[in-house]
């Protein structure tokens, strides 16, 4: 069924979030747009906005700006999904991430979903590559590394892609089981 009341907005630098956004939009039969092309006036046509972005040094990239944009529009529901190099299985890290990015009220009001992706050095911007280099140096020199530190050190050495369509399922099932999202 086509969802005319819903749009997926994505902010993507190396393409992982864009690919997940496209999968979600295709599955729901809804509109999709790059965050850079979106105005609050244009969003007002929709009831539900799904904002997809990346985890960036512990932050949901652009989330504060996106919230201001959505507040100016008439949308009634915002849903957030974040992609990151952290595996979905690292539940504690993912939970800490949410607590750092959402207030207690937002935790209950904004449905939020995490989707593991990877790293793509080939498409990374120069500032991001430098940030990764600094992270690599810091972790290399860290004393008494934990299991998690060792995994991180190994994981950021080169590009990888652990993304998979299955990771959109919790979001899709949320959208489908909430009846109000199936109305035009
Ligand atoms: C500078 C930098 C910082 C990152 N910080 C995190 C992070 O804190 N947590 C995480 O899980 N992934 C982190 N990542 C990985 C990205 O979130 C991941 O590659 C994301 O899917 C990229 O999305 P995009 O391809 O749509 O830009 C970071 C990547 C870069 C380059």
Backbone and ligand atoms as CSV (ligand in chain L), in Angstrom:
chain,resi,resn,atom,element,x,y,z
A,1,UNK,N,N,0.840,-1.203,0.000
A,1,UNK,CA,C,0.000,0.000,0.000
A,1,UNK,C,C,0.883,1.264,0.000
A,2,UNK,N,N,0.484,2.261,-0.760
A,2,UNK,CA,C,1.262,3.489,-0.821
A,2,UNK,C,C,0.973,4.360,0.409
A,3,UNK,N,N,2.024,4.883,1.001
A,3,UNK,CA,C,1.874,5.707,2.206
A,3,UNK,C,C,2.094,7.166,1.837
A,4,UNK,N,N,0.997,7.868,1.518
A,4,UNK,CA,C,1.149,9.255,1.073
A,4,UNK,C,C,1.384,10.227,2.227
A,5,UNK,N,N,1.183,9.742,3.450
A,5,UNK,CA,C,1.310,10.648,4.601
A,5,UNK,C,C,2.689,10.557,5.266
A,6,UNK,N,N,3.600,9.840,4.641
A,6,UNK,CA,C,4.882,9.525,5.289
A,6,UNK,C,C,6.061,9.861,4.365
A,7,UNK,N,N,7.137,10.372,4.960
A,7,UNK,CA,C,8.344,10.632,4.155
A,7,UNK,C,C,9.587,10.199,4.942
A,8,UNK,N,N,10.555,9.671,4.224
A,8,UNK,CA,C,11.858,9.353,4.820
A,8,UNK,C,C,12.830,10.453,4.393
A,9,UNK,N,N,13.466,11.059,5.388
A,9,UNK,CA,C,14.477,12.084,5.149
A,9,UNK,C,C,15.805,11.498,5.608
A,10,UNK,N,N,16.843,11.610,4.800
A,10,UNK,CA,C,18.114,11.017,5.237
A,10,UNK,C,C,19.259,12.011,5.141
A,11,UNK,N,N,20.204,11.823,6.052
A,11,UNK,CA,C,21.465,12.580,6.024
A,11,UNK,C,C,22.563,11.541,5.930
A,12,UNK,N,N,23.256,11.530,4.828
A,12,UNK,CA,C,24.205,10.453,4.593
A,12,UNK,C,C,25.474,10.996,3.980
A,13,UNK,N,N,26.607,10.545,4.490
A,13,UNK,CA,C,27.866,11.034,3.959
A,13,UNK,C,C,28.524,9.982,3.057
A,14,UNK,N,N,28.577,8.748,3.501
A,14,UNK,CA,C,29.240,7.715,2.680
A,14,UNK,C,C,28.249,6.718,2.067
A,15,UNK,N,N,26.969,6.921,2.265
A,15,UNK,CA,C,25.979,6.125,1.532
A,15,UNK,C,C,25.224,5.060,2.311
A,16,UNK,N,N,25.707,4.681,3.505
A,16,UNK,CA,C,25.007,3.621,4.251
A,16,UNK,C,C,23.581,4.047,4.621
A,17,UNK,N,N,23.466,5.246,5.177
A,17,UNK,CA,C,22.149,5.711,5.635
A,17,UNK,C,C,21.210,5.895,4.443
A,18,UNK,N,N,21.763,6.389,3.350
A,18,UNK,CA,C,20.946,6.573,2.141
A,18,UNK,C,C,20.386,5.217,1.694
A,19,UNK,N,N,21.232,4.197,1.710
A,19,UNK,CA,C,20.763,2.865,1.260
A,19,UNK,C,C,19.666,2.324,2.177
A,20,UNK,N,N,19.852,2.482,3.489
A,20,UNK,CA,C,18.795,2.038,4.413
A,20,UNK,C,C,17.517,2.859,4.189
A,21,UNK,N,N,17.684,4.169,3.978
A,21,UNK,CA,C,16.505,5.036,3.765
A,21,UNK,C,C,15.740,4.575,2.526
A,22,UNK,N,N,16.485,4.227,1.485
A,22,UNK,CA,C,15.836,3.765,0.242
A,22,UNK,C,C,15.083,2.455,0.472
A,23,UNK,N,N,15.679,1.579,1.264
A,23,UNK,CA,C,15.014,0.292,1.553
A,23,UNK,C,C,13.711,0.519,2.326
A,24,UNK,N,N,13.771,1.435,3.304
A,24,UNK,CA,C,12.575,1.717,4.123
A,24,UNK,C,C,11.479,2.336,3.245
A,25,UNK,N,N,11.879,3.326,2.423
A,25,UNK,CA,C,10.895,4.013,1.574
A,25,UNK,C,C,10.262,3.028,0.584
A,26,UNK,N,N,11.078,2.125,0.065
A,26,UNK,CA,C,10.560,1.145,-0.904
A,26,UNK,C,C,9.572,0.204,-0.211
A,27,UNK,N,N,9.973,-0.250,0.966
A,27,UNK,CA,C,9.129,-1.197,1.712
A,27,UNK,C,C,7.787,-0.562,2.086
A,28,UNK,N,N,7.822,0.730,2.469
A,28,UNK,CA,C,6.592,1.396,2.908
A,28,UNK,C,C,5.860,2.079,1.751
A,29,UNK,N,N,6.499,2.165,0.595
A,29,UNK,CA,C,5.880,2.852,-0.545
A,29,UNK,C,C,5.658,4.325,-0.241
A,30,UNK,N,N,6.643,4.942,0.411
A,30,UNK,CA,C,6.484,6.353,0.782
A,30,UNK,C,C,7.551,7.223,0.110
A,31,UNK,N,N,7.414,8.526,0.297
A,31,UNK,CA,C,8.357,9.473,-0.300
A,31,UNK,C,C,9.706,9.407,0.407
A,32,UNK,N,N,10.730,9.879,-0.279
A,32,UNK,CA,C,12.084,9.912,0.297
A,32,UNK,C,C,12.774,11.175,-0.207
A,33,UNK,N,N,13.565,11.790,0.657
A,33,UNK,CA,C,14.260,13.009,0.246
A,33,UNK,C,C,15.549,13.188,1.029
A,34,UNK,N,N,16.540,13.719,0.348
A,34,UNK,CA,C,17.801,14.090,0.999
A,34,UNK,C,C,17.494,15.274,1.927
A,35,UNK,N,N,17.967,15.178,3.136
A,35,UNK,CA,C,17.768,16.190,4.175
A,35,UNK,C,C,18.119,17.606,3.696
A,36,UNK,N,N,19.137,17.699,2.834
A,36,UNK,CA,C,19.582,19.017,2.371
A,36,UNK,C,C,18.540,19.719,1.500
A,37,UNK,N,N,17.619,18.942,0.918
A,37,UNK,CA,C,16.615,19.545,0.024
A,37,UNK,C,C,15.286,19.798,0.710
A,38,UNK,N,N,15.250,19.653,2.034
A,38,UNK,CA,C,13.963,19.680,2.731
A,38,UNK,C,C,13.736,21.012,3.449
A,39,UNK,N,N,12.507,21.542,3.333
A,39,UNK,CA,C,12.140,22.738,4.097
A,39,UNK,C,C,10.968,22.372,5.012
A,40,UNK,N,N,10.725,23.211,6.024
A,40,UNK,CA,C,9.618,22.883,6.935
A,40,UNK,C,C,8.281,22.949,6.188
A,41,UNK,N,N,8.178,23.856,5.209
A,41,UNK,CA,C,6.956,23.970,4.419
A,41,UNK,C,C,6.666,22.688,3.662
A,42,UNK,N,N,7.711,22.122,3.088
A,42,UNK,CA,C,7.539,20.895,2.319
A,42,UNK,C,C,7.156,19.723,3.231
A,43,UNK,N,N,7.727,19.708,4.448
A,43,UNK,CA,C,7.416,18.616,5.386
A,43,UNK,C,C,5.967,18.668,5.862
A,44,UNK,N,N,5.400,19.871,5.856
A,44,UNK,CA,C,4.040,20.047,6.371
A,44,UNK,C,C,3.000,19.238,5.600
A,45,UNK,N,N,3.376,18.758,4.422
A,45,UNK,CA,C,2.444,17.924,3.629
A,45,UNK,C,C,2.260,16.541,4.254
A,46,UNK,N,N,3.175,16.182,5.172
A,46,UNK,CA,C,3.179,14.814,5.718
A,46,UNK,C,C,2.788,14.795,7.194
A,47,UNK,N,N,2.323,13.628,7.643
A,47,UNK,CA,C,2.024,13.454,9.076
A,47,UNK,C,C,3.219,12.851,9.803
A,48,UNK,N,N,3.917,11.979,9.094
A,48,UNK,CA,C,5.000,11.226,9.740
A,48,UNK,C,C,6.304,11.434,8.983
A,49,UNK,N,N,7.334,11.819,9.726
A,49,UNK,CA,C,8.659,11.943,9.130
A,49,UNK,C,C,9.586,10.934,9.784
A,50,UNK,N,N,10.254,10.168,8.950
A,50,UNK,CA,C,11.266,9.234,9.450
A,50,UNK,C,C,12.616,9.862,9.112
A,51,UNK,N,N,13.369,10.226,10.141
A,51,UNK,CA,C,14.672,10.850,9.907
A,51,UNK,C,C,15.765,9.808,10.111
A,52,UNK,N,N,16.568,9.593,9.070
A,52,UNK,CA,C,17.679,8.643,9.147
A,52,UNK,C,C,19.007,9.376,9.083
A,53,UNK,N,N,19.900,9.047,10.003
A,53,UNK,CA,C,21.216,9.687,9.990
A,53,UNK,C,C,22.272,8.719,10.514
A,54,UNK,N,N,23.514,9.184,10.570
A,54,UNK,CA,C,24.597,8.315,11.041
A,54,UNK,C,C,24.993,8.656,12.476
A,55,UNK,N,N,25.594,7.692,13.137
A,55,UNK,CA,C,26.250,7.969,14.419
A,55,UNK,C,C,27.592,8.602,14.083
A,56,UNK,N,N,27.898,9.699,14.764
A,56,UNK,CA,C,29.140,10.421,14.471
A,56,UNK,C,C,29.762,10.864,15.782
A,57,UNK,N,N,30.809,10.159,16.174
A,57,UNK,CA,C,31.476,10.423,17.455
A,57,UNK,C,C,30.463,10.467,18.597
A,58,UNK,N,N,29.598,9.486,18.629
A,58,UNK,CA,C,28.634,9.365,19.725
A,58,UNK,C,C,27.374,10.194,19.574
A,59,UNK,N,N,27.266,10.938,18.493
A,59,UNK,CA,C,26.092,11.810,18.284
A,59,UNK,C,C,25.289,11.369,17.067
A,60,UNK,N,N,23.991,11.583,17.123
A,60,UNK,CA,C,23.148,11.362,15.943
A,60,UNK,C,C,23.307,12.614,15.080
A,61,UNK,N,N,24.045,12.486,14.004
A,61,UNK,CA,C,24.458,13.630,13.188
A,61,UNK,C,C,23.248,14.419,12.661
A,62,UNK,N,N,23.215,15.703,12.962
A,62,UNK,CA,C,22.163,16.580,12.420
A,62,UNK,C,C,20.817,16.472,13.106
A,63,UNK,N,N,20.746,15.698,14.166
A,63,UNK,CA,C,19.449,15.450,14.811
A,63,UNK,C,C,18.852,16.732,15.409
A,64,UNK,N,N,19.694,17.551,16.041
A,64,UNK,CA,C,19.182,18.784,16.668
A,64,UNK,C,C,18.596,19.714,15.609
A,65,UNK,N,N,19.324,19.829,14.492
A,65,UNK,CA,C,18.878,20.684,13.388
A,65,UNK,C,C,17.582,20.131,12.794
A,66,UNK,N,N,17.543,18.815,12.628
A,66,UNK,CA,C,16.355,18.174,12.059
A,66,UNK,C,C,15.155,18.416,12.969
A,67,UNK,N,N,15.376,18.341,14.276
A,67,UNK,CA,C,14.256,18.545,15.214
A,67,UNK,C,C,13.682,19.951,15.071
A,68,UNK,N,N,14.578,20.936,14.910
A,68,UNK,CA,C,14.107,22.331,14.766
A,68,UNK,C,C,13.268,22.476,13.488
A,69,UNK,N,N,13.727,21.814,12.437
A,69,UNK,CA,C,13.004,21.848,11.163
A,69,UNK,C,C,11.617,21.219,11.313
A,70,UNK,N,N,11.571,20.077,11.993
A,70,UNK,CA,C,10.304,19.375,12.166
A,70,UNK,C,C,9.356,20.155,13.070
A,71,UNK,N,N,9.929,20.827,14.081
A,71,UNK,CA,C,9.085,21.606,14.992
A,71,UNK,C,C,8.373,22.739,14.256
A,72,UNK,N,N,9.063,23.288,13.237
A,72,UNK,CA,C,8.474,24.391,12.455
A,72,UNK,C,C,7.388,23.908,11.505
A,73,UNK,N,N,7.385,22.622,11.214
A,73,UNK,CA,C,6.392,22.072,10.276
A,73,UNK,C,C,5.194,21.540,11.069
A,74,UNK,N,N,4.203,21.013,10.333
A,74,UNK,CA,C,3.001,20.534,11.031
A,74,UNK,C,C,2.995,19.031,11.255
A,75,UNK,N,N,4.111,18.383,11.115
A,75,UNK,CA,C,4.082,16.923,11.221
A,75,UNK,C,C,3.718,16.488,12.627
A,76,UNK,N,N,2.998,15.366,12.711
A,76,UNK,CA,C,2.532,14.934,14.024
A,76,UNK,C,C,3.454,13.896,14.649
A,77,UNK,N,N,4.254,13.215,13.830
A,77,UNK,CA,C,5.081,12.154,14.401
A,77,UNK,C,C,6.447,12.124,13.732
A,78,UNK,N,N,7.476,12.021,14.582
A,78,UNK,CA,C,8.825,11.885,14.062
A,78,UNK,C,C,9.394,10.567,14.551
A,79,UNK,N,N,10.062,9.885,13.627
A,79,UNK,CA,C,10.700,8.605,13.959
A,79,UNK,C,C,12.156,8.728,13.555
A,80,UNK,N,N,13.033,8.167,14.351
A,80,UNK,CA,C,14.466,8.330,14.094
A,80,UNK,C,C,15.114,6.975,13.858
A,81,UNK,N,N,15.971,6.905,12.826
A,81,UNK,CA,C,16.849,5.737,12.768
A,81,UNK,C,C,18.281,6.189,12.551
A,82,UNK,N,N,19.192,5.460,13.172
A,82,UNK,CA,C,20.607,5.821,13.119
A,82,UNK,C,C,21.414,4.613,12.654
A,83,UNK,N,N,22.347,4.873,11.738
A,83,UNK,CA,C,23.249,3.808,11.286
A,83,UNK,C,C,24.614,4.028,11.921
A,84,UNK,N,N,25.343,2.951,12.133
A,84,UNK,CA,C,26.660,3.093,12.745
A,84,UNK,C,C,27.498,1.848,12.574
A,85,UNK,N,N,28.790,2.004,12.843
A,85,UNK,CA,C,29.719,0.880,12.710
A,85,UNK,C,C,29.568,-0.113,13.865
A,86,UNK,N,N,29.000,0.345,14.974
A,86,UNK,CA,C,28.783,-0.538,16.132
A,86,UNK,C,C,27.819,-1.664,15.752
A,87,UNK,N,N,28.153,-2.915,16.100
A,87,UNK,CA,C,27.211,-3.997,15.768
A,87,UNK,C,C,25.901,-3.876,16.552
A,88,UNK,N,N,24.810,-4.309,15.953
A,88,UNK,CA,C,23.519,-4.308,16.658
A,88,UNK,C,C,23.609,-5.097,17.961
A,89,UNK,N,N,24.447,-6.130,17.934
A,89,UNK,CA,C,24.556,-7.003,19.100
A,89,UNK,C,C,25.165,-6.300,20.316
A,90,UNK,N,N,25.860,-5.175,20.095
A,90,UNK,CA,C,26.461,-4.439,21.217
A,90,UNK,C,C,25.382,-3.574,21.870
A,91,UNK,N,N,24.407,-4.247,22.475
A,91,UNK,CA,C,23.203,-3.575,22.967
A,91,UNK,C,C,23.503,-2.465,23.980
A,92,UNK,N,N,24.501,-2.685,24.825
A,92,UNK,CA,C,24.795,-1.674,25.852
A,92,UNK,C,C,25.320,-0.385,25.232
A,93,UNK,N,N,26.192,-0.549,24.237
A,93,UNK,CA,C,26.755,0.642,23.564
A,93,UNK,C,C,25.626,1.394,22.848
A,94,UNK,N,N,24.755,0.633,22.208
A,94,UNK,CA,C,23.647,1.261,21.476
A,94,UNK,C,C,22.721,1.984,22.459
A,95,UNK,N,N,22.450,1.369,23.596
A,95,UNK,CA,C,21.579,1.972,24.606
A,95,UNK,C,C,22.210,3.257,25.156
A,96,UNK,N,N,23.522,3.216,25.405
A,96,UNK,CA,C,24.223,4.421,25.883
A,96,UNK,C,C,24.116,5.533,24.843
A,97,UNK,N,N,24.262,5.130,23.589
A,97,UNK,CA,C,24.139,6.108,22.492
A,97,UNK,C,C,22.777,6.819,22.555
A,98,UNK,N,N,21.719,6.044,22.722
A,98,UNK,CA,C,20.378,6.658,22.779
A,98,UNK,C,C,20.260,7.589,23.976
A,99,UNK,N,N,20.793,7.154,25.109
A,99,UNK,CA,C,20.682,8.009,26.302
A,99,UNK,C,C,21.447,9.316,26.135
A,100,UNK,N,N,22.536,9.274,25.333
A,100,UNK,CA,C,23.315,10.493,25.092
A,100,UNK,C,C,22.617,11.432,24.114
A,101,UNK,N,N,21.749,10.891,23.303
A,101,UNK,CA,C,21.171,11.688,22.229
A,101,UNK,C,C,19.720,12.083,22.419
A,102,UNK,N,N,19.001,11.323,23.244
A,102,UNK,CA,C,17.583,11.612,23.452
A,102,UNK,C,C,17.332,11.918,24.922
A,103,UNK,N,N,16.499,12.931,25.167
A,103,UNK,CA,C,16.126,13.217,26.549
A,103,UNK,C,C,15.182,12.109,27.013
A,104,UNK,N,N,14.901,12.077,28.329
A,104,UNK,CA,C,14.001,11.039,28.852
A,104,UNK,C,C,12.645,11.119,28.150
A,105,UNK,N,N,12.180,12.341,27.893
A,105,UNK,CA,C,10.888,12.509,27.217
A,105,UNK,C,C,10.959,12.012,25.773
A,106,UNK,N,N,12.057,12.360,25.101
A,106,UNK,CA,C,12.212,11.923,23.702
A,106,UNK,C,C,12.334,10.407,23.593
A,107,UNK,N,N,12.931,9.805,24.607
A,107,UNK,CA,C,13.076,8.334,24.592
A,107,UNK,C,C,11.713,7.666,24.466
A,108,UNK,N,N,10.699,8.272,25.089
A,108,UNK,CA,C,9.366,7.658,25.016
A,108,UNK,C,C,8.562,8.191,23.818
A,109,UNK,N,N,8.814,9.450,23.439
A,109,UNK,CA,C,7.992,10.059,22.381
A,109,UNK,C,C,8.501,9.784,20.967
A,110,UNK,N,N,9.811,9.667,20.811
A,110,UNK,CA,C,10.366,9.478,19.462
A,110,UNK,C,C,10.794,8.018,19.299
A,111,UNK,N,N,10.044,7.245,18.526
A,111,UNK,CA,C,10.481,5.864,18.302
A,111,UNK,C,C,11.848,5.886,17.605
A,112,UNK,N,N,12.795,5.091,18.115
A,112,UNK,CA,C,14.160,5.160,17.583
A,112,UNK,C,C,14.708,3.761,17.309
A,113,UNK,N,N,15.447,3.659,16.212
A,113,UNK,CA,C,15.902,2.357,15.733
A,113,UNK,C,C,17.365,2.465,15.314
A,114,UNK,N,N,18.127,1.440,15.656
A,114,UNK,CA,C,19.541,1.423,15.287
A,114,UNK,C,C,19.783,0.356,14.210
A,115,UNK,N,N,20.592,0.703,13.215
A,115,UNK,CA,C,20.918,-0.258,12.142
A,115,UNK,C,C,22.419,-0.284,11.929
A,116,UNK,N,N,23.021,-1.438,12.098
A,116,UNK,CA,C,24.471,-1.516,11.921
A,116,UNK,C,C,24.825,-1.360,10.445
A,117,UNK,N,N,25.968,-0.724,10.208
A,117,UNK,CA,C,26.385,-0.484,8.814
A,117,UNK,C,C,27.832,-0.892,8.637
A,118,UNK,N,N,28.729,0.077,8.635
A,118,UNK,CA,C,30.144,-0.223,8.438
A,118,UNK,C,C,30.934,1.050,8.374
A,119,UNK,N,N,32.057,0.985,7.689
A,119,UNK,CA,C,32.896,2.162,7.479
A,119,UNK,C,C,33.319,2.161,6.018
A,120,UNK,N,N,33.351,3.338,5.418
A,120,UNK,CA,C,33.788,3.401,4.024
A,120,UNK,C,C,34.822,4.516,3.881
A,121,UNK,N,N,36.091,4.140,4.037
A,121,UNK,CA,C,37.163,5.139,3.963
A,121,UNK,C,C,37.237,5.779,2.577
A,122,UNK,N,N,36.877,5.013,1.543
A,122,UNK,CA,C,36.970,5.510,0.161
A,122,UNK,C,C,36.060,6.724,-0.054
A,123,UNK,N,N,34.902,6.722,0.599
A,123,UNK,CA,C,33.953,7.828,0.369
A,123,UNK,C,C,33.960,8.850,1.499
A,124,UNK,N,N,34.785,8.640,2.510
A,124,UNK,CA,C,34.785,9.511,3.698
A,124,UNK,C,C,35.368,10.889,3.390
A,125,UNK,N,N,34.811,11.920,4.007
A,125,UNK,CA,C,35.367,13.271,3.833
A,125,UNK,C,C,36.724,13.350,4.532
A,126,UNK,N,N,37.500,14.353,4.152
A,126,UNK,CA,C,38.827,14.514,4.756
A,126,UNK,C,C,38.743,14.727,6.273
A,127,UNK,N,N,37.865,15.630,6.756
A,127,UNK,CA,C,37.772,15.798,8.224
A,127,UNK,C,C,37.409,14.492,8.935
A,128,UNK,N,N,36.532,13.700,8.323
A,128,UNK,CA,C,36.159,12.418,8.948
A,128,UNK,C,C,37.327,11.445,8.960
A,129,UNK,N,N,38.092,11.448,7.859
A,129,UNK,CA,C,39.256,10.547,7.824
A,129,UNK,C,C,40.270,10.942,8.904
A,130,UNK,N,N,40.405,12.251,9.088
A,130,UNK,CA,C,41.332,12.724,10.129
A,130,UNK,C,C,40.832,12.320,11.511
A,131,UNK,N,N,39.510,12.439,11.715
A,131,UNK,CA,C,38.950,12.035,13.019
A,131,UNK,C,C,39.211,10.554,13.278
A,132,UNK,N,N,39.081,9.750,12.250
A,132,UNK,CA,C,39.321,8.310,12.399
A,132,UNK,C,C,40.795,8.045,12.696
A,133,UNK,N,N,41.665,8.852,12.083
A,133,UNK,CA,C,43.099,8.684,12.312
A,133,UNK,C,C,43.432,9.000,13.774
A,134,UNK,N,N,42.849,10.078,14.270
A,134,UNK,CA,C,43.069,10.465,15.673
A,134,UNK,C,C,42.548,9.355,16.603
A,135,UNK,N,N,41.367,8.838,16.279
A,135,UNK,CA,C,40.792,7.756,17.104
A,135,UNK,C,C,41.723,6.539,17.090
A,136,UNK,N,N,42.291,6.251,15.919
A,136,UNK,CA,C,43.188,5.079,15.804
A,136,UNK,C,C,44.445,5.281,16.648
A,137,UNK,N,N,44.990,6.511,16.631
A,137,UNK,CA,C,46.209,6.799,17.413
A,137,UNK,C,C,45.894,6.698,18.909
A,138,UNK,N,N,44.749,7.273,19.295
A,138,UNK,CA,C,44.384,7.266,20.721
A,138,UNK,C,C,44.214,5.845,21.241
A,139,UNK,N,N,43.555,5.028,20.460
A,139,UNK,CA,C,43.284,3.662,20.926
A,139,UNK,C,C,44.576,2.828,20.911
A,140,UNK,N,N,45.451,3.132,19.955
A,140,UNK,CA,C,46.720,2.391,19.897
A,140,UNK,C,C,47.540,2.642,21.174
A,141,UNK,N,N,47.489,3.880,21.657
A,141,UNK,CA,C,48.311,4.236,22.818
A,141,UNK,C,C,47.612,4.010,24.152
A,142,UNK,N,N,46.387,3.583,24.112
A,142,UNK,CA,C,45.657,3.374,25.369
A,142,UNK,C,C,46.242,2.184,26.133
A,143,UNK,N,N,46.356,2.385,27.429
A,143,UNK,CA,C,46.870,1.277,28.262
A,143,UNK,C,C,45.695,0.459,28.794
A,144,UNK,N,N,45.948,-0.761,29.163
A,144,UNK,CA,C,44.919,-1.660,29.727
A,144,UNK,C,C,43.640,-1.686,28.887
A,145,UNK,N,N,43.801,-2.039,27.629
A,145,UNK,CA,C,42.630,-2.031,26.728
A,145,UNK,C,C,41.624,-3.109,27.107
A,146,UNK,N,N,40.359,-2.719,27.064
A,146,UNK,CA,C,39.284,-3.691,27.323
A,146,UNK,C,C,39.040,-4.479,26.033
A,147,UNK,N,N,38.211,-5.516,26.168
A,147,UNK,CA,C,37.778,-6.311,25.008
A,147,UNK,C,C,37.185,-5.381,23.944
A,148,UNK,N,N,36.366,-4.437,24.440
A,148,UNK,CA,C,35.686,-3.493,23.550
A,148,UNK,C,C,36.682,-2.599,22.805
A,149,UNK,N,N,37.721,-2.134,23.542
A,149,UNK,CA,C,38.758,-1.300,22.921
A,149,UNK,C,C,39.467,-2.076,21.812
A,150,UNK,N,N,39.779,-3.347,22.109
A,150,UNK,CA,C,40.500,-4.166,21.132
A,150,UNK,C,C,39.653,-4.381,19.875
A,151,UNK,N,N,38.369,-4.608,20.081
A,151,UNK,CA,C,37.447,-4.790,18.956
A,151,UNK,C,C,37.372,-3.516,18.123
A,152,UNK,N,N,37.307,-2.386,18.801
A,152,UNK,CA,C,37.238,-1.083,18.125
A,152,UNK,C,C,38.520,-0.845,17.321
A,153,UNK,N,N,39.679,-1.117,17.962
A,153,UNK,CA,C,40.980,-0.906,17.323
A,153,UNK,C,C,41.074,-1.721,16.026
A,154,UNK,N,N,40.634,-2.946,16.089
A,154,UNK,CA,C,40.691,-3.835,14.934
A,154,UNK,C,C,39.670,-3.371,13.875
A,155,UNK,N,N,38.477,-3.027,14.380
A,155,UNK,CA,C,37.355,-2.699,13.491
A,155,UNK,C,C,37.562,-1.468,12.631
A,156,UNK,N,N,38.328,-0.496,13.139
A,156,UNK,CA,C,38.444,0.754,12.369
A,156,UNK,C,C,39.656,0.753,11.431
A,157,UNK,N,N,40.356,-0.373,11.344
A,157,UNK,CA,C,41.563,-0.410,10.515
A,157,UNK,C,C,41.266,-0.242,9.026
A,158,UNK,N,N,40.162,-0.769,8.572
A,158,UNK,CA,C,39.843,-0.666,7.143
A,158,UNK,C,C,38.327,-0.624,6.935
A,159,UNK,N,N,37.952,-0.386,5.694
A,159,UNK,CA,C,36.524,-0.316,5.352
A,159,UNK,C,C,35.860,-1.677,5.550
A,160,UNK,N,N,34.607,-1.648,5.934
A,160,UNK,CA,C,33.820,-2.876,5.989
A,160,UNK,C,C,32.344,-2.529,5.819
A,161,UNK,N,N,31.566,-3.541,5.456
A,161,UNK,CA,C,30.125,-3.336,5.266
A,161,UNK,C,C,29.360,-4.488,5.913
A,162,UNK,N,N,28.794,-4.209,7.073
A,162,UNK,CA,C,27.987,-5.222,7.777
A,162,UNK,C,C,26.500,-4.888,7.691
A,163,UNK,N,N,26.139,-4.040,6.733
A,163,UNK,CA,C,24.729,-3.668,6.638
A,163,UNK,C,C,23.940,-4.806,5.983
A,164,UNK,N,N,22.672,-4.859,6.300
A,164,UNK,CA,C,21.822,-5.898,5.728
A,164,UNK,C,C,20.368,-5.443,5.824
A,165,UNK,N,N,19.593,-5.853,4.840
A,165,UNK,CA,C,18.182,-5.437,4.786
A,165,UNK,C,C,17.427,-5.852,6.051
A,166,UNK,N,N,17.866,-6.937,6.672
A,166,UNK,CA,C,17.135,-7.429,7.856
A,166,UNK,C,C,17.077,-6.369,8.979
A,167,UNK,N,N,18.054,-5.450,8.994
A,167,UNK,CA,C,18.091,-4.468,10.082
A,167,UNK,C,C,17.015,-3.390,9.968
A,168,UNK,N,N,16.311,-3.338,8.827
A,168,UNK,CA,C,15.192,-2.379,8.758
A,168,UNK,C,C,13.916,-2.998,9.335
A,169,UNK,N,N,13.928,-4.306,9.577
A,169,UNK,CA,C,12.697,-5.003,9.980
A,169,UNK,C,C,12.009,-4.432,11.232
A,170,UNK,N,N,12.753,-4.158,12.330
A,170,UNK,CA,C,12.067,-3.608,13.513
A,170,UNK,C,C,11.323,-2.302,13.204
A,171,UNK,N,N,11.933,-1.438,12.385
A,171,UNK,CA,C,11.280,-0.178,12.011
A,171,UNK,C,C,10.047,-0.460,11.148
A,172,UNK,N,N,10.189,-1.334,10.166
A,172,UNK,CA,C,9.062,-1.648,9.277
A,172,UNK,C,C,7.906,-2.251,10.084
A,173,UNK,N,N,8.255,-3.161,10.979
A,173,UNK,CA,C,7.173,-3.797,11.738
A,173,UNK,C,C,6.521,-2.787,12.679
A,174,UNK,N,N,7.307,-1.853,13.213
A,174,UNK,CA,C,6.719,-0.776,14.031
A,174,UNK,C,C,5.725,0.033,13.199
A,175,UNK,N,N,6.142,0.419,11.986
A,175,UNK,CA,C,5.281,1.254,11.136
A,175,UNK,C,C,4.003,0.506,10.761
A,176,UNK,N,N,4.152,-0.795,10.508
A,176,UNK,CA,C,2.986,-1.574,10.068
A,176,UNK,C,C,2.023,-1.878,11.211
A,177,UNK,N,N,2.550,-1.997,12.424
A,177,UNK,CA,C,1.648,-2.375,13.521
A,177,UNK,C,C,0.980,-1.166,14.174
A,178,UNK,N,N,1.405,0.012,13.771
A,178,UNK,CA,C,0.757,1.205,14.312
A,178,UNK,C,C,-0.280,1.691,13.318
A,179,UNK,N,N,-1.539,1.357,13.622
A,179,UNK,CA,C,-2.621,1.548,12.663
A,179,UNK,C,C,-2.674,2.957,12.095
A,180,UNK,N,N,-2.414,3.952,12.934
A,180,UNK,CA,C,-2.572,5.328,12.437
A,180,UNK,C,C,-1.600,5.631,11.302
A,181,UNK,N,N,-0.509,4.809,11.200
A,181,UNK,CA,C,0.456,5.061,10.130
A,181,UNK,C,C,0.003,4.438,8.814
A,182,UNK,N,N,-1.055,3.686,8.870
A,182,UNK,CA,C,-1.523,3.047,7.648
A,182,UNK,C,C,-2.683,3.791,7.005
A,183,UNK,N,N,-3.079,4.882,7.656
A,183,UNK,CA,C,-4.165,5.696,7.084
A,183,UNK,C,C,-3.589,6.641,6.056
A,184,UNK,N,N,-4.408,7.021,5.106
A,184,UNK,CA,C,-3.972,8.156,4.281
A,184,UNK,C,C,-4.380,9.405,5.039
L,1,LIG,C1,C,34.350,10.409,12.195
L,1,LIG,C2,C,33.410,9.248,12.362
L,1,LIG,C3,C,32.831,8.993,13.580
L,1,LIG,C4,C,31.995,7.880,13.745
L,1,LIG,N1,N,31.442,7.646,14.969
L,1,LIG,C5,C,30.673,6.551,15.141
L,1,LIG,C6,C,30.099,6.274,16.416
L,1,LIG,O1,O,30.225,7.028,17.370
L,1,LIG,N2,N,29.387,5.119,16.553
L,1,LIG,C7,C,29.209,4.245,15.511
L,1,LIG,O2,O,28.574,3.208,15.694
L,1,LIG,N3,N,29.709,4.520,14.276
L,1,LIG,C8,C,30.425,5.637,14.077
L,1,LIG,N4,N,30.925,5.919,12.839
L,1,LIG,C9,C,30.541,5.085,11.694
L,1,LIG,C10,C,29.394,5.702,10.921
L,1,LIG,O3,O,28.315,5.981,11.796
L,1,LIG,C11,C,28.904,4.745,9.828
L,1,LIG,O4,O,29.908,4.543,8.894
L,1,LIG,C12,C,27.628,5.304,9.188
L,1,LIG,O5,O,26.814,4.270,8.733
L,1,LIG,C13,C,27.935,6.252,8.055
L,1,LIG,O6,O,26.728,6.650,7.479
L,1,LIG,P1,P,26.690,7.282,6.030
L,1,LIG,O7,O,27.378,6.301,5.101
L,1,LIG,O8,O,25.263,7.409,5.712
L,1,LIG,O9,O,27.388,8.581,6.094
L,1,LIG,C14,C,31.731,7.030,12.641
L,1,LIG,C15,C,32.301,7.307,11.402
L,1,LIG,C16,C,33.130,8.403,11.252
L,1,LIG,C17,C,33.741,8.676,9.907
